Amino acid sequence: MYVGAFYGTLKSEIERLWAGQQHVIFDVDVQGGLKLKEYFGDRALSVFVKVPSMEMLEQRLRSRGTETEDSLSKRLFKVHFEMSFETKFDVVLVNEDLETTLQKAKTLVNKFLAS
């Protein structure tokens, strides 16, 4: 959650989609992921996507050239905090290379849906 901003999806909407044999994927922060897992339990797969290291994350963010020193510092602090929750997720997926990570994510989701 971000200060002053509230996001959400109706639980009834998720149930409606599931009833229609559709799948739902959320891209949320750690708090949102934990809330979804808490509510939906085994009907949900929680995946924690992380960078190989904080140094690599800082390098990636700096190379984009879109961050001020202040915003970079805030993002790195938040990521460091969020990484302390990775063990609460079903799976930890390390994003070393985008294409490889995407393929691993597809495999995880397909395996979960088949179970």
Biopython code that builds the backbone (N, CA, C, O; Angstrom):
import numpy as np
from Bio.PDB.StructureBuilder import StructureBuilder

atoms = [
    (1, "MET", "N", (0.838, -1.162, 0.000)),
    (1, "MET", "CA", (0.000, 0.000, 0.000)),
    (1, "MET", "C", (0.892, 1.237, 0.000)),
    (1, "MET", "O", (1.944, 1.262, 0.638)),
    (2, "TYR", "N", (0.467, 2.227, -0.703)),
    (2, "TYR", "CA", (1.201, 3.468, -0.754)),
    (2, "TYR", "C", (0.392, 4.526, -0.026)),
    (2, "TYR", "O", (-0.834, 4.550, -0.132)),
    (3, "VAL", "N", (1.057, 5.395, 0.706)),
    (3, "VAL", "CA", (0.384, 6.410, 1.493)),
    (3, "VAL", "C", (-0.548, 7.230, 0.619)),
    (3, "VAL", "O", (-0.143, 7.776, -0.407)),
    (4, "GLY", "N", (-1.811, 7.309, 1.044)),
    (4, "GLY", "CA", (-2.791, 8.108, 0.324)),
    (4, "GLY", "C", (-3.393, 7.430, -0.892)),
    (4, "GLY", "O", (-4.232, 8.022, -1.571)),
    (5, "ALA", "N", (-2.986, 6.200, -1.184)),
    (5, "ALA", "CA", (-3.511, 5.493, -2.351)),
    (5, "ALA", "C", (-4.034, 4.128, -1.914)),
    (5, "ALA", "O", (-3.382, 3.417, -1.149)),
    (6, "PHE", "N", (-5.204, 3.776, -2.402)),
    (6, "PHE", "CA", (-5.807, 2.497, -2.066)),
    (6, "PHE", "C", (-6.149, 1.761, -3.354)),
    (6, "PHE", "O", (-6.719, 2.338, -4.280)),
    (7, "TYR", "N", (-5.798, 0.493, -3.403)),
    (7, "TYR", "CA", (-6.030, -0.318, -4.584)),
    (7, "TYR", "C", (-6.806, -1.554, -4.152)),
    (7, "TYR", "O", (-6.720, -1.982, -3.002)),
    (8, "GLY", "N", (-7.548, -2.109, -5.065)),
    (8, "GLY", "CA", (-8.234, -3.329, -4.686)),
    (8, "GLY", "C", (-9.023, -3.932, -5.821)),
    (8, "GLY", "O", (-9.333, -3.275, -6.815)),
    (9, "THR", "N", (-9.340, -5.196, -5.646)),
    (9, "THR", "CA", (-10.175, -5.941, -6.571)),
    (9, "THR", "C", (-11.218, -6.653, -5.723)),
    (9, "THR", "O", (-10.893, -7.239, -4.691)),
    (10, "LEU", "N", (-12.445, -6.602, -6.152)),
    (10, "LEU", "CA", (-13.506, -7.263, -5.401)),
    (10, "LEU", "C", (-13.281, -8.770, -5.382)),
    (10, "LEU", "O", (-12.993, -9.373, -6.415)),
    (11, "LYS", "N", (-13.413, -9.370, -4.216)),
    (11, "LYS", "CA", (-13.276, -10.821, -4.090)),
    (11, "LYS", "C", (-14.333, -11.507, -4.942)),
    (11, "LYS", "O", (-14.081, -12.563, -5.524)),
    (12, "SER", "N", (-15.502, -10.915, -5.014)),
    (12, "SER", "CA", (-16.572, -11.495, -5.823)),
    (12, "SER", "C", (-16.192, -11.528, -7.308)),
    (12, "SER", "O", (-16.624, -12.422, -8.035)),
    (13, "GLU", "N", (-15.402, -10.580, -7.753)),
    (13, "GLU", "CA", (-14.954, -10.551, -9.146)),
    (13, "GLU", "C", (-13.983, -11.704, -9.417)),
    (13, "GLU", "O", (-14.035, -12.325, -10.479)),
    (14, "ILE", "N", (-13.120, -11.982, -8.479)),
    (14, "ILE", "CA", (-12.192, -13.104, -8.623)),
    (14, "ILE", "C", (-12.977, -14.414, -8.668)),
    (14, "ILE", "O", (-12.718, -15.271, -9.513)),
    (15, "GLU", "N", (-13.926, -14.560, -7.764)),
    (15, "GLU", "CA", (-14.752, -15.770, -7.737)),
    (15, "GLU", "C", (-15.535, -15.917, -9.046)),
    (15, "GLU", "O", (-15.688, -17.028, -9.553)),
    (16, "ARG", "N", (-16.024, -14.813, -9.589)),
    (16, "ARG", "CA", (-16.765, -14.841, -10.852)),
    (16, "ARG", "C", (-15.871, -15.329, -11.995)),
    (16, "ARG", "O", (-16.286, -16.155, -12.808)),
    (17, "LEU", "N", (-14.653, -14.815, -12.045)),
    (17, "LEU", "CA", (-13.712, -15.228, -13.087)),
    (17, "LEU", "C", (-13.359, -16.701, -12.945)),
    (17, "LEU", "O", (-13.311, -17.430, -13.936)),
    (18, "TRP", "N", (-13.113, -17.139, -11.718)),
    (18, "TRP", "CA", (-12.803, -18.547, -11.490)),
    (18, "TRP", "C", (-13.968, -19.440, -11.902)),
    (18, "TRP", "O", (-13.768, -20.511, -12.475)),
    (19, "ALA", "N", (-15.176, -18.993, -11.606)),
    (19, "ALA", "CA", (-16.358, -19.772, -11.979)),
    (19, "ALA", "C", (-16.458, -19.914, -13.499)),
    (19, "ALA", "O", (-16.991, -20.906, -13.996)),
    (20, "GLY", "N", (-15.956, -18.941, -14.225)),
    (20, "GLY", "CA", (-15.935, -18.978, -15.688)),
    (20, "GLY", "C", (-14.688, -19.641, -16.245)),
    (20, "GLY", "O", (-14.376, -19.491, -17.427)),
    (21, "GLN", "N", (-13.966, -20.383, -15.392)),
    (21, "GLN", "CA", (-12.750, -21.114, -15.792)),
    (21, "GLN", "C", (-11.635, -20.184, -16.276)),
    (21, "GLN", "O", (-10.820, -20.572, -17.112)),
    (22, "GLN", "N", (-11.601, -18.969, -15.754)),
    (22, "GLN", "CA", (-10.536, -18.030, -16.090)),
    (22, "GLN", "C", (-9.562, -17.950, -14.922)),
    (22, "GLN", "O", (-9.900, -18.299, -13.791)),
    (23, "HIS", "N", (-8.363, -17.490, -15.208)),
    (23, "HIS", "CA", (-7.330, -17.369, -14.188)),
    (23, "HIS", "C", (-7.057, -15.897, -13.917)),
    (23, "HIS", "O", (-7.261, -15.039, -14.776)),
    (24, "VAL", "N", (-6.597, -15.628, -12.716)),
    (24, "VAL", "CA", (-6.322, -14.252, -12.291)),
    (24, "VAL", "C", (-4.868, -14.174, -11.852)),
    (24, "VAL", "O", (-4.393, -15.011, -11.084)),
    (25, "ILE", "N", (-4.172, -13.165, -12.345)),
    (25, "ILE", "CA", (-2.788, -12.923, -11.937)),
    (25, "ILE", "C", (-2.711, -11.504, -11.387)),
    (25, "ILE", "O", (-3.159, -10.551, -12.025)),
    (26, "PHE", "N", (-2.139, -11.380, -10.199)),
    (26, "PHE", "CA", (-1.941, -10.076, -9.579)),
    (26, "PHE", "C", (-0.462, -9.743, -9.555)),
    (26, "PHE", "O", (0.373, -10.614, -9.309)),
    (27, "ASP", "N", (-0.143, -8.505, -9.807)),
    (27, "ASP", "CA", (1.205, -7.971, -9.654)),
    (27, "ASP", "C", (1.097, -6.946, -8.538)),
    (27, "ASP", "O", (0.737, -5.792, -8.770)),
    (28, "VAL", "N", (1.412, -7.378, -7.329)),
    (28, "VAL", "CA", (1.216, -6.537, -6.152)),
    (28, "VAL", "C", (2.480, -6.491, -5.314)),
    (28, "VAL", "O", (3.413, -7.266, -5.526)),
    (29, "ASP", "N", (2.498, -5.572, -4.363)),
    (29, "ASP", "CA", (3.634, -5.513, -3.453)),
    (29, "ASP", "C", (3.522, -6.651, -2.435)),
    (29, "ASP", "O", (2.560, -7.419, -2.454)),
    (30, "VAL", "N", (4.499, -6.748, -1.563)),
    (30, "VAL", "CA", (4.567, -7.841, -0.600)),
    (30, "VAL", "C", (3.324, -7.893, 0.280)),
    (30, "VAL", "O", (2.759, -8.967, 0.488)),
    (31, "GLN", "N", (2.897, -6.758, 0.793)),
    (31, "GLN", "CA", (1.724, -6.746, 1.668)),
    (31, "GLN", "C", (0.494, -7.256, 0.934)),
    (31, "GLN", "O", (-0.279, -8.038, 1.486)),
    (32, "GLY", "N", (0.310, -6.822, -0.298)),
    (32, "GLY", "CA", (-0.825, -7.274, -1.088)),
    (32, "GLY", "C", (-0.753, -8.765, -1.363)),
    (32, "GLY", "O", (-1.768, -9.459, -1.292)),
    (33, "GLY", "N", (0.435, -9.265, -1.678)),
    (33, "GLY", "CA", (0.616, -10.687, -1.941)),
    (33, "GLY", "C", (0.297, -11.538, -0.726)),
    (33, "GLY", "O", (-0.328, -12.593, -0.840)),
    (34, "LEU", "N", (0.730, -11.076, 0.433)),
    (34, "LEU", "CA", (0.455, -11.830, 1.657)),
    (34, "LEU", "C", (-1.032, -11.816, 1.999)),
    (34, "LEU", "O", (-1.569, -12.821, 2.465)),
    (35, "LYS", "N", (-1.696, -10.697, 1.772)),
    (35, "LYS", "CA", (-3.144, -10.613, 2.022)),
    (35, "LYS", "C", (-3.906, -11.549, 1.095)),
    (35, "LYS", "O", (-4.817, -12.252, 1.531)),
    (36, "LEU", "N", (-3.536, -11.558, -0.186)),
    (36, "LEU", "CA", (-4.202, -12.443, -1.139)),
    (36, "LEU", "C", (-4.010, -13.904, -0.746)),
    (36, "LEU", "O", (-4.959, -14.687, -0.788)),
    (37, "LYS", "N", (-2.798, -14.272, -0.367)),
    (37, "LYS", "CA", (-2.514, -15.650, 0.020)),
    (37, "LYS", "C", (-3.291, -16.013, 1.285)),
    (37, "LYS", "O", (-3.827, -17.116, 1.394)),
    (38, "GLU", "N", (-3.349, -15.102, 2.221)),
    (38, "GLU", "CA", (-4.085, -15.338, 3.464)),
    (38, "GLU", "C", (-5.565, -15.604, 3.168)),
    (38, "GLU", "O", (-6.163, -16.509, 3.751)),
    (39, "TYR", "N", (-6.141, -14.835, 2.284)),
    (39, "TYR", "CA", (-7.561, -14.978, 1.980)),
    (39, "TYR", "C", (-7.848, -16.214, 1.128)),
    (39, "TYR", "O", (-8.767, -16.972, 1.438)),
    (40, "PHE", "N", (-7.082, -16.426, 0.069)),
    (40, "PHE", "CA", (-7.386, -17.493, -0.885)),
    (40, "PHE", "C", (-6.688, -18.817, -0.562)),
    (40, "PHE", "O", (-7.052, -19.849, -1.125)),
    (41, "GLY", "N", (-5.713, -18.809, 0.314)),
    (41, "GLY", "CA", (-5.057, -20.040, 0.756)),
    (41, "GLY", "C", (-4.482, -20.858, -0.383)),
    (41, "GLY", "O", (-3.757, -20.338, -1.231)),
    (42, "ASP", "N", (-4.810, -22.149, -0.398)),
    (42, "ASP", "CA", (-4.257, -23.067, -1.390)),
    (42, "ASP", "C", (-4.808, -22.847, -2.796)),
    (42, "ASP", "O", (-4.319, -23.447, -3.753)),
    (43, "ARG", "N", (-5.813, -21.999, -2.927)),
    (43, "ARG", "CA", (-6.341, -21.704, -4.259)),
    (43, "ARG", "C", (-5.467, -20.672, -4.972)),
    (43, "ARG", "O", (-5.706, -20.347, -6.136)),
    (44, "ALA", "N", (-4.463, -20.162, -4.274)),
    (44, "ALA", "CA", (-3.571, -19.144, -4.850)),
    (44, "ALA", "C", (-2.121, -19.609, -4.745)),
    (44, "ALA", "O", (-1.744, -20.306, -3.803)),
    (45, "LEU", "N", (-1.332, -19.219, -5.710)),
    (45, "LEU", "CA", (0.111, -19.450, -5.702)),
    (45, "LEU", "C", (0.772, -18.097, -5.490)),
    (45, "LEU", "O", (0.600, -17.180, -6.294)),
    (46, "SER", "N", (1.521, -17.978, -4.415)),
    (46, "SER", "CA", (2.222, -16.717, -4.168)),
    (46, "SER", "C", (3.679, -16.863, -4.587)),
    (46, "SER", "O", (4.379, -17.777, -4.152)),
    (47, "VAL", "N", (4.119, -15.948, -5.437)),
    (47, "VAL", "CA", (5.479, -15.980, -5.976)),
    (47, "VAL", "C", (6.184, -14.686, -5.601)),
    (47, "VAL", "O", (5.711, -13.597, -5.925)),
    (48, "PHE", "N", (7.298, -14.808, -4.928)),
    (48, "PHE", "CA", (8.116, -13.653, -4.566)),
    (48, "PHE", "C", (9.209, -13.529, -5.614)),
    (48, "PHE", "O", (10.072, -14.399, -5.724)),
    (49, "VAL", "N", (9.172, -12.454, -6.377)),
    (49, "VAL", "CA", (10.187, -12.223, -7.409)),
    (49, "VAL", "C", (11.238, -11.286, -6.827)),
    (49, "VAL", "O", (10.922, -10.196, -6.350)),
    (50, "LYS", "N", (12.478, -11.725, -6.873)),
    (50, "LYS", "CA", (13.544, -10.906, -6.289)),
    (50, "LYS", "C", (14.742, -10.813, -7.223)),
    (50, "LYS", "O", (14.909, -11.620, -8.137)),
    (51, "VAL", "N", (15.551, -9.828, -6.974)),
    (51, "VAL", "CA", (16.796, -9.660, -7.726)),
    (51, "VAL", "C", (17.875, -10.500, -7.056)),
    (51, "VAL", "O", (17.771, -10.813, -5.870)),
    (52, "PRO", "N", (18.906, -10.863, -7.803)),
    (52, "PRO", "CA", (19.977, -11.668, -7.213)),
    (52, "PRO", "C", (20.681, -10.975, -6.041)),
    (52, "PRO", "O", (21.146, -11.636, -5.112)),
    (53, "SER", "N", (20.755, -9.642, -6.091)),
    (53, "SER", "CA", (21.414, -8.903, -5.013)),
    (53, "SER", "C", (20.947, -7.456, -5.026)),
    (53, "SER", "O", (20.451, -6.950, -6.032)),
    (54, "MET", "N", (21.115, -6.811, -3.894)),
    (54, "MET", "CA", (20.774, -5.390, -3.798)),
    (54, "MET", "C", (21.693, -4.568, -4.713)),
    (54, "MET", "O", (21.280, -3.552, -5.272)),
    (55, "GLU", "N", (22.927, -5.016, -4.853)),
    (55, "GLU", "CA", (23.870, -4.300, -5.713)),
    (55, "GLU", "C", (23.396, -4.335, -7.166)),
    (55, "GLU", "O", (23.475, -3.334, -7.878)),
    (56, "MET", "N", (22.905, -5.495, -7.596)),
    (56, "MET", "CA", (22.421, -5.606, -8.967)),
    (56, "MET", "C", (21.179, -4.735, -9.161)),
    (56, "MET", "O", (21.027, -4.095, -10.202)),
    (57, "LEU", "N", (20.301, -4.709, -8.172)),
    (57, "LEU", "CA", (19.118, -3.859, -8.269)),
    (57, "LEU", "C", (19.522, -2.398, -8.403)),
    (57, "LEU", "O", (19.001, -1.681, -9.257)),
    (58, "GLU", "N", (20.447, -1.958, -7.561)),
    (58, "GLU", "CA", (20.893, -0.566, -7.633)),
    (58, "GLU", "C", (21.493, -0.257, -9.004)),
    (58, "GLU", "O", (21.242, 0.805, -9.573)),
    (59, "GLN", "N", (22.284, -1.189, -9.527)),
    (59, "GLN", "CA", (22.888, -1.016, -10.853)),
    (59, "GLN", "C", (21.806, -0.897, -11.927)),
    (59, "GLN", "O", (21.882, -0.027, -12.795)),
    (60, "ARG", "N", (20.798, -1.774, -11.867)),
    (60, "ARG", "CA", (19.710, -1.742, -12.850)),
    (60, "ARG", "C", (18.957, -0.410, -12.782)),
    (60, "ARG", "O", (18.660, 0.197, -13.811)),
    (61, "LEU", "N", (18.657, 0.031, -11.573)),
    (61, "LEU", "CA", (17.913, 1.290, -11.417)),
    (61, "LEU", "C", (18.734, 2.492, -11.884)),
    (61, "LEU", "O", (18.211, 3.395, -12.536)),
    (62, "ARG", "N", (20.010, 2.494, -11.547)),
    (62, "ARG", "CA", (20.870, 3.605, -11.972)),
    (62, "ARG", "C", (21.012, 3.638, -13.497)),
    (62, "ARG", "O", (21.044, 4.714, -14.094)),
    (63, "SER", "N", (21.096, 2.466, -14.122)),
    (63, "SER", "CA", (21.284, 2.428, -15.575)),
    (63, "SER", "C", (20.066, 2.942, -16.331)),
    (63, "SER", "O", (20.191, 3.392, -17.470)),
    (64, "ARG", "N", (18.900, 2.882, -15.717)),
    (64, "ARG", "CA", (17.689, 3.419, -16.353)),
    (64, "ARG", "C", (17.727, 4.943, -16.418)),
    (64, "ARG", "O", (17.170, 5.551, -17.333)),
    (65, "GLY", "N", (18.390, 5.550, -15.437)),
    (65, "GLY", "CA", (18.481, 7.002, -15.403)),
    (65, "GLY", "C", (17.173, 7.699, -15.075)),
    (65, "GLY", "O", (16.979, 8.861, -15.431)),
    (66, "THR", "N", (16.269, 6.990, -14.393)),
    (66, "THR", "CA", (14.956, 7.571, -14.086)),
    (66, "THR", "C", (14.785, 7.930, -12.621)),
    (66, "THR", "O", (13.747, 8.455, -12.221)),
    (67, "GLU", "N", (15.793, 7.648, -11.831)),
    (67, "GLU", "CA", (15.685, 7.850, -10.381)),
    (67, "GLU", "C", (16.567, 9.008, -9.916)),
    (67, "GLU", "O", (17.688, 9.193, -10.391)),
    (68, "THR", "N", (16.028, 9.780, -8.974)),
    (68, "THR", "CA", (16.861, 10.741, -8.257)),
    (68, "THR", "C", (17.554, 9.962, -7.143)),
    (68, "THR", "O", (17.172, 8.829, -6.851)),
    (69, "GLU", "N", (18.547, 10.548, -6.533)),
    (69, "GLU", "CA", (19.214, 9.869, -5.419)),
    (69, "GLU", "C", (18.221, 9.593, -4.296)),
    (69, "GLU", "O", (18.283, 8.542, -3.658)),
    (70, "ASP", "N", (17.309, 10.528, -4.051)),
    (70, "ASP", "CA", (16.311, 10.358, -2.996)),
    (70, "ASP", "C", (15.349, 9.216, -3.325)),
    (70, "ASP", "O", (15.086, 8.366, -2.474)),
    (71, "SER", "N", (14.824, 9.189, -4.548)),
    (71, "SER", "CA", (13.880, 8.125, -4.916)),
    (71, "SER", "C", (14.583, 6.771, -4.971)),
    (71, "SER", "O", (13.990, 5.748, -4.628)),
    (72, "LEU", "N", (15.838, 6.763, -5.399)),
    (72, "LEU", "CA", (16.619, 5.526, -5.425)),
    (72, "LEU", "C", (16.794, 4.990, -4.009)),
    (72, "LEU", "O", (16.619, 3.797, -3.765)),
    (73, "SER", "N", (17.131, 5.856, -3.099)),
    (73, "SER", "CA", (17.318, 5.462, -1.708)),
    (73, "SER", "C", (16.027, 4.891, -1.126)),
    (73, "SER", "O", (16.057, 3.880, -0.425)),
    (74, "LYS", "N", (14.902, 5.529, -1.409)),
    (74, "LYS", "CA", (13.605, 5.056, -0.905)),
    (74, "LYS", "C", (13.254, 3.692, -1.495)),
    (74, "LYS", "O", (12.782, 2.811, -0.776)),
    (75, "ARG", "N", (13.477, 3.513, -2.778)),
    (75, "ARG", "CA", (13.168, 2.229, -3.420)),
    (75, "ARG", "C", (14.033, 1.107, -2.857)),
    (75, "ARG", "O", (13.535, 0.016, -2.580)),
    (76, "LEU", "N", (15.325, 1.371, -2.685)),
    (76, "LEU", "CA", (16.219, 0.351, -2.156)),
    (76, "LEU", "C", (15.852, -0.008, -0.718)),
    (76, "LEU", "O", (15.924, -1.175, -0.332)),
    (77, "PHE", "N", (15.460, 0.983, 0.071)),
    (77, "PHE", "CA", (15.032, 0.721, 1.450)),
    (77, "PHE", "C", (13.796, -0.163, 1.459)),
    (77, "PHE", "O", (13.716, -1.119, 2.230)),
    (78, "LYS", "N", (12.822, 0.159, 0.596)),
    (78, "LYS", "CA", (11.584, -0.628, 0.539)),
    (78, "LYS", "C", (11.876, -2.064, 0.111)),
    (78, "LYS", "O", (11.339, -3.006, 0.694)),
    (79, "VAL", "N", (12.715, -2.235, -0.896)),
    (79, "VAL", "CA", (13.057, -3.578, -1.373)),
    (79, "VAL", "C", (13.761, -4.368, -0.266)),
    (79, "VAL", "O", (13.460, -5.542, -0.054)),
    (80, "HIS", "N", (14.684, -3.736, 0.428)),
    (80, "HIS", "CA", (15.388, -4.406, 1.524)),
    (80, "HIS", "C", (14.385, -4.891, 2.572)),
    (80, "HIS", "O", (14.491, -6.017, 3.058)),
    (81, "PHE", "N", (13.421, -4.054, 2.917)),
    (81, "PHE", "CA", (12.373, -4.420, 3.871)),
    (81, "PHE", "C", (11.528, -5.574, 3.329)),
    (81, "PHE", "O", (11.277, -6.548, 4.038)),
    (82, "GLU", "N", (11.094, -5.465, 2.079)),
    (82, "GLU", "CA", (10.227, -6.489, 1.496)),
    (82, "GLU", "C", (10.926, -7.845, 1.389)),
    (82, "GLU", "O", (10.275, -8.884, 1.499)),
    (83, "MET", "N", (12.226, -7.845, 1.179)),
    (83, "MET", "CA", (12.959, -9.106, 1.052)),
    (83, "MET", "C", (12.912, -9.923, 2.349)),
    (83, "MET", "O", (13.137, -11.133, 2.326)),
    (84, "SER", "N", (12.624, -9.275, 3.462)),
    (84, "SER", "CA", (12.529, -10.003, 4.728)),
    (84, "SER", "C", (11.279, -10.880, 4.789)),
    (84, "SER", "O", (11.140, -11.687, 5.708)),
    (85, "PHE", "N", (10.373, -10.733, 3.828)),
    (85, "PHE", "CA", (9.138, -11.509, 3.806)),
    (85, "PHE", "C", (9.167, -12.660, 2.785)),
    (85, "PHE", "O", (8.177, -13.378, 2.649)),
    (86, "GLU", "N", (10.254, -12.841, 2.086)),
    (86, "GLU", "CA", (10.279, -13.815, 0.988)),
    (86, "GLU", "C", (9.948, -15.230, 1.443)),
    (86, "GLU", "O", (9.383, -16.000, 0.666)),
    (87, "THR", "N", (10.280, -15.594, 2.669)),
    (87, "THR", "CA", (10.013, -16.956, 3.146)),
    (87, "THR", "C", (8.528, -17.205, 3.385)),
    (87, "THR", "O", (8.128, -18.354, 3.575)),
    (88, "LYS", "N", (7.715, -16.183, 3.381)),
    (88, "LYS", "CA", (6.275, -16.334, 3.590)),
    (88, "LYS", "C", (5.536, -16.663, 2.289)),
    (88, "LYS", "O", (4.328, -16.900, 2.310)),
    (89, "PHE", "N", (6.241, -16.679, 1.176)),
    (89, "PHE", "CA", (5.644, -16.959, -0.125)),
    (89, "PHE", "C", (5.843, -18.422, -0.485)),
    (89, "PHE", "O", (6.746, -19.080, 0.033)),
    (90, "ASP", "N", (4.997, -18.929, -1.374)),
    (90, "ASP", "CA", (5.093, -20.326, -1.793)),
    (90, "ASP", "C", (6.384, -20.601, -2.553)),
    (90, "ASP", "O", (6.999, -21.654, -2.389)),
    (91, "VAL", "N", (6.789, -19.647, -3.385)),
    (91, "VAL", "CA", (7.947, -19.819, -4.260)),
    (91, "VAL", "C", (8.719, -18.507, -4.315)),
    (91, "VAL", "O", (8.133, -17.424, -4.332)),
    (92, "VAL", "N", (10.052, -18.623, -4.342)),
    (92, "VAL", "CA", (10.910, -17.459, -4.566)),
    (92, "VAL", "C", (11.524, -17.631, -5.946)),
    (92, "VAL", "O", (12.146, -18.652, -6.242)),
    (93, "LEU", "N", (11.344, -16.625, -6.780)),
    (93, "LEU", "CA", (11.845, -16.645, -8.151)),
    (93, "LEU", "C", (12.880, -15.535, -8.286)),
    (93, "LEU", "O", (12.556, -14.355, -8.155)),
    (94, "VAL", "N", (14.121, -15.917, -8.546)),
    (94, "VAL", "CA", (15.209, -14.944, -8.668)),
    (94, "VAL", "C", (15.289, -14.477, -10.115)),
    (94, "VAL", "O", (15.472, -15.280, -11.029)),
    (95, "ASN", "N", (15.150, -13.175, -10.311)),
    (95, "ASN", "CA", (15.159, -12.590, -11.647)),
    (95, "ASN", "C", (16.579, -12.177, -12.047)),
    (95, "ASN", "O", (16.979, -11.024, -11.884)),
    (96, "GLU", "N", (17.323, -13.147, -12.572)),
    (96, "GLU", "CA", (18.667, -12.839, -13.053)),
    (96, "GLU", "C", (18.615, -12.361, -14.499)),
    (96, "GLU", "O", (19.329, -11.434, -14.884)),
    (97, "ASP", "N", (17.772, -12.996, -15.284)),
    (97, "ASP", "CA", (17.617, -12.677, -16.695)),
    (97, "ASP", "C", (16.126, -12.717, -16.998)),
    (97, "ASP", "O", (15.462, -13.708, -16.694)),
    (98, "LEU", "N", (15.594, -11.658, -17.589)),
    (98, "LEU", "CA", (14.154, -11.522, -17.778)),
    (98, "LEU", "C", (13.541, -12.678, -18.552)),
    (98, "LEU", "O", (12.521, -13.222, -18.129)),
    (99, "GLU", "N", (14.127, -13.063, -19.661)),
    (99, "GLU", "CA", (13.555, -14.144, -20.480)),
    (99, "GLU", "C", (13.540, -15.478, -19.734)),
    (99, "GLU", "O", (12.553, -16.211, -19.780)),
    (100, "THR", "N", (14.636, -15.782, -19.051)),
    (100, "THR", "CA", (14.720, -17.024, -18.281)),
    (100, "THR", "C", (13.714, -17.009, -17.137)),
    (100, "THR", "O", (13.034, -18.004, -16.887)),
    (101, "THR", "N", (13.623, -15.888, -16.450)),
    (101, "THR", "CA", (12.692, -15.754, -15.328)),
    (101, "THR", "C", (11.257, -15.868, -15.804)),
    (101, "THR", "O", (10.436, -16.502, -15.140)),
    (102, "LEU", "N", (10.943, -15.273, -16.930)),
    (102, "LEU", "CA", (9.596, -15.368, -17.486)),
    (102, "LEU", "C", (9.247, -16.822, -17.789)),
    (102, "LEU", "O", (8.135, -17.265, -17.501)),
    (103, "GLN", "N", (10.180, -17.559, -18.363)),
    (103, "GLN", "CA", (9.931, -18.973, -18.657)),
    (103, "GLN", "C", (9.720, -19.776, -17.381)),
    (103, "GLN", "O", (8.843, -20.639, -17.325)),
    (104, "LYS", "N", (10.522, -19.494, -16.357)),
    (104, "LYS", "CA", (10.353, -20.180, -15.072)),
    (104, "LYS", "C", (8.995, -19.853, -14.462)),
    (104, "LYS", "O", (8.341, -20.727, -13.894)),
    (105, "ALA", "N", (8.572, -18.599, -14.578)),
    (105, "ALA", "CA", (7.270, -18.191, -14.039)),
    (105, "ALA", "C", (6.142, -18.919, -14.754)),
    (105, "ALA", "O", (5.195, -19.377, -14.114)),
    (106, "LYS", "N", (6.233, -19.030, -16.068)),
    (106, "LYS", "CA", (5.216, -19.763, -16.835)),
    (106, "LYS", "C", (5.144, -21.214, -16.393)),
    (106, "LYS", "O", (4.057, -21.771, -16.242)),
    (107, "THR", "N", (6.296, -21.820, -16.188)),
    (107, "THR", "CA", (6.341, -23.217, -15.756)),
    (107, "THR", "C", (5.709, -23.369, -14.367)),
    (107, "THR", "O", (4.939, -24.300, -14.137)),
    (108, "LEU", "N", (6.026, -22.473, -13.459)),
    (108, "LEU", "CA", (5.437, -22.507, -12.124)),
    (108, "LEU", "C", (3.917, -22.398, -12.179)),
    (108, "LEU", "O", (3.208, -23.165, -11.528)),
    (109, "VAL", "N", (3.430, -21.452, -12.949)),
    (109, "VAL", "CA", (1.989, -21.236, -13.046)),
    (109, "VAL", "C", (1.307, -22.439, -13.685)),
    (109, "VAL", "O", (0.276, -22.898, -13.194)),
    (110, "ASN", "N", (1.869, -22.951, -14.766)),
    (110, "ASN", "CA", (1.276, -24.122, -15.428)),
    (110, "ASN", "C", (1.232, -25.333, -14.500)),
    (110, "ASN", "O", (0.245, -26.068, -14.480)),
    (111, "LYS", "N", (2.293, -25.537, -13.737)),
    (111, "LYS", "CA", (2.336, -26.650, -12.784)),
    (111, "LYS", "C", (1.275, -26.463, -11.701)),
    (111, "LYS", "O", (0.592, -27.415, -11.323)),
    (112, "PHE", "N", (1.139, -25.236, -11.206)),
    (112, "PHE", "CA", (0.137, -24.949, -10.179)),
    (112, "PHE", "C", (-1.281, -25.179, -10.712)),
    (112, "PHE", "O", (-2.117, -25.770, -10.028)),
    (113, "LEU", "N", (-1.543, -24.712, -11.929)),
    (113, "LEU", "CA", (-2.877, -24.853, -12.503)),
    (113, "LEU", "C", (-3.214, -26.316, -12.790)),
    (113, "LEU", "O", (-4.383, -26.699, -12.761)),
    (114, "ALA", "N", (-2.204, -27.129, -13.066)),
    (114, "ALA", "CA", (-2.436, -28.540, -13.370)),
    (114, "ALA", "C", (-2.663, -29.371, -12.118)),
    (114, "ALA", "O", (-3.143, -30.502, -12.201)),
    (115, "SER", "N", (-2.325, -28.825, -10.966)),
    (115, "SER", "CA", (-2.446, -29.609, -9.728)),
    (115, "SER", "C", (-3.841, -29.576, -9.152)),
    (115, "SER", "O", (-4.094, -30.188, -8.114)),
]
sb = StructureBuilder()
sb.init_structure("model")
sb.init_model(0)
sb.init_chain("A")
sb.init_seg("    ")
for serial, (resi, resn, name, xyz) in enumerate(atoms, 1):
    if name == "N":
        sb.init_residue(resn, " ", resi, " ")
    sb.init_atom(name, np.array(xyz, "f"), 0.0, 1.0, " ", f" {name:<3s}", serial, name[0])
structure = sb.get_structure()
